[in-house]
Amino acid sequence: MKISTSIQIFLVIAAFMFIFGLMSQESKDYYPDANINDTEWYGQYDYSSQINNSITPLKNSFEVIGDSEKGWWSKITSGIVAIPQAVIAFAGLTIGSFYYGGAMVTGTLTTLKVPIILIVIIIIMIVVWGIFKLVETYQRWAI
């Protein structure tokens, strides 16, 4: 399976979860007497702000490089800082994606009352699969 296929699968699952969240919220608006309880999962899996906060310094460095109003010295120093920062940010995002994915899977399966041993096994399987995919991707890049 290609890594793009796995990303597409995760995006489809995220879209379905988003749709179910919207359906739940709309049901609570239109049927307030139905006592719909979605507090265990609604709004729990939004990690976009953490990801944006980790990338903001890198974005600022690249904006300085592309700004025509800045001098050549600030562009050079921003470039010197931006390249190592991009490498570190990429590694951090990759490791963070395992954390966020594990948190999502754990939260979803806990909400569905799946036994903890099965959750641990599934998390280990996902991490091992992800590591193999990262190694496979790295080996493709090697010359």
DANORNOR-V228488 format. One record per residue. N is the residue number from 1. RES is the residue in one small letter. SS is DSSP state (H for helix, E for strand, - for the rest). BURIAL is I if it has 16 or more other C-alpha atoms within 10 Angstrom, else O. Layout:
{{N RES SS BURIAL} {N RES SS BURIAL}}
//
This chain:
{{1 m - O} {2 k - O} {3 i H O} {4 s H O} {5 t H O} {6 s H O} {7 i H O} {8 q H O} {9 i H O} {10 f H O} {11 l H O} {12 v H O} {13 i H O} {14 a H O} {15 a H O} {16 f H O} {17 m H O} {18 f H O} {19 i H O} {20 f H O} {21 g H I} {22 l H O} {23 m H O} {24 s H O} {25 q H O} {26 e H O} {27 s H O} {28 k H I} {29 d H O} {30 y H O} {31 y - O} {32 p H O} {33 d H O} {34 a H O} {35 n - O} {36 i - O} {37 n - O} {38 d - O} {39 t - O} {40 e - O} {41 w - O} {42 y - I} {43 g - O} {44 q - O} {45 y - I} {46 d - O} {47 y - O} {48 s H O} {49 s H O} {50 q H O} {51 i H O} {52 n H O} {53 n H O} {54 s H O} {55 i H I} {56 t H O} {57 p H O} {58 l H I} {59 k H O} {60 n H O} {61 s H I} {62 f H I} {63 e H O} {64 v H I} {65 i H I} {66 g H O} {67 d - O} {68 s - O} {69 e - O} {70 k - O} {71 g - O} {72 w H O} {73 w H O} {74 s H O} {75 k H I} {76 i H O} {77 t H O} {78 s H I} {79 g H I} {80 i H O} {81 v H O} {82 a H I} {83 i H O} {84 p H O} {85 q H I} {86 a H I} {87 v H O} {88 i H O} {89 a H I} {90 f H O} {91 a H O} {92 g H O} {93 l H I} {94 t H O} {95 i H O} {96 g H O} {97 s H O} {98 f H I} {99 y H O} {100 y H I} {101 g H I} {102 g H I} {103 a H O} {104 m H I} {105 v H I} {106 t H I} {107 g H I} {108 t H I} {109 l H I} {110 t H O} {111 t H O} {112 l - O} {113 k - O} {114 v - O} {115 p - O} {116 i H O} {117 i H O} {118 l H O} {119 i H I} {120 v H O} {121 i H O} {122 i H I} {123 i H I} {124 i H O} {125 m H O} {126 i H I} {127 v H I} {128 v H O} {129 w H O} {130 g H I} {131 i H O} {132 f H O} {133 k H I} {134 l H O} {135 v H O} {136 e H O} {137 t H O} {138 y H O} {139 q H O} {140 r H O} {141 w H O} {142 a - O} {143 i - O}}
//
